[in-house]
C-alpha cells in the first residue's frame, strides 16, 4: 500500500498525499472493466452485477435504518428536554406561590403586632 501513496512537497513545505483513486479516469476504468471481464467471464458478469445491486440495496436499507434511529433518538431527547422544562416551570411556580404565601402570612402577622 505504501508504494501507491507518494508524498508531494509543495513550495510551502506542506506534505500531502497523492492517492491512487485520484488517477481513475476514463482509460483506467476501461482497463479495470476489461480485467474484470477476463477474470469472471461474460457468463458470470450478470450474477456479479445482481450481487452488487443486492449489496447496494442492503447497504442503503441499513443506512436508512441508522438514520431513522438517530432521528428517533434526537426526537426522544427533544421530548425529554421539553418535559424537564415543563417540570422545572411547574416547580418554580409552586415555589413562587409558596414564597408569596409565606410573605403574606408574615405581613399579616406584622400587621397584628402593630
C-alpha positions in Angstrom: 0.0 0.0 0.0 2.9 2.3 0.7 4.1 2.1 -2.9 0.8 3.6 -4.1 0.9 6.6 -1.8 3.5 9.1 -2.9 4.3 12.2 -0.9 4.4 15.5 -2.7 6.1 18.5 -1.2 4.7 21.9 -2.2 6.5 25.2 -2.2 5.1 26.0 1.3 6.7 22.7 2.6 3.3 21.1 3.4 3.3 17.3 3.0 0.3 16.0 1.1 -0.6 12.5 -0.2 -1.4 11.6 -3.8 -3.9 8.7 -3.5 -4.3 6.2 -6.4 -8.0 6.7 -6.6 -7.4 10.2 -7.9 -6.0 8.8 -11.2 -9.1 6.7 -12.1 -10.1 8.4 -15.3 -11.7 7.1 -18.5 -8.9 4.8 -19.9 -8.1 3.3 -16.4 -11.7 2.4 -15.8 -11.9 0.7 -19.2 -8.8 -1.4 -18.3 -10.3 -2.3 -15.0 -13.5 -3.4 -16.7 -11.6 -5.4 -19.2 -9.6 -7.2 -16.4 -12.9 -7.9 -14.6 -14.3 -9.4 -17.8 -11.3 -11.6 -18.2 -11.4 -12.8 -14.6 -15.1 -13.5 -14.3 -16.1 -14.2 -17.9 -19.1 -13.0 -19.7 -21.5 -15.5 -18.1 -20.6 -14.5 -14.6 -21.0 -10.7 -15.1 -24.8 -10.7 -14.7 -24.6 -12.6 -11.5 -21.8 -10.3 -10.3 -24.0 -7.2 -11.2 -27.0 -8.7 -9.4 -24.9 -9.4 -6.3 -23.6 -5.8 -6.4 -27.1 -4.4 -6.8 -28.4 -6.5 -3.9 -25.5 -5.4 -1.7 -26.2 -1.8 -2.7 -29.9 -2.1 -1.7 -29.0 -3.8 1.6 -26.4 -1.0 2.4 -29.0 1.7 1.5 -31.6 0.0 3.7 -29.1 -0.3 6.6 -28.1 3.3 6.3 -31.7 4.4 6.2 -32.4 2.4 9.4 -29.4 4.1 11.1 -30.7 7.5 10.0 -34.1 6.6 11.4 -32.6 5.5 14.7 -30.6 8.7 15.0 -33.7 10.8 14.1 -35.8 9.0 16.7 -33.1 9.4 19.4 -32.9 13.1 18.7 -36.7 13.4 18.8 -36.8 11.5 22.1 -34.1 13.8 23.5 -36.1 16.9 22.5 -39.3 15.5 24.0 -37.4 14.7 27.3 -35.9 18.2 27.4 -39.3 19.7 26.9 -40.8 17.5 29.6 -38.0 18.5 32.0 -38.5 22.2 31.2 -42.2 21.9 31.9 -41.5 20.2 35.2 -39.0 22.9 36.1 -41.6 25.6 35.3 -44.2 23.8 37.4 -41.7 23.5 40.3 -40.8 27.2 40.0 -44.4 28.2 40.0 -45.1 26.1 43.1 -42.1 27.5 45.0 -43.0 31.1 43.9 -46.6 30.6 45.2 -45.2 29.2 48.5 -42.9 32.1 49.0 -45.7 34.6 48.2 -47.9 32.8 50.7 -45.2 33.0 53.4 -44.7 36.7 52.7 -48.5 37.4 53.0 -48.6 35.4 56.3 -45.6 37.4 57.6 -47.2 40.7 56.6 -50.4 39.7 58.2 -48.6 38.7 61.4 -46.6 42.0 61.4 -49.9 43.9 60.9 -51.4 42.2 64.0 -48.3 43.1 66.1 -48.5 46.8 65.4 
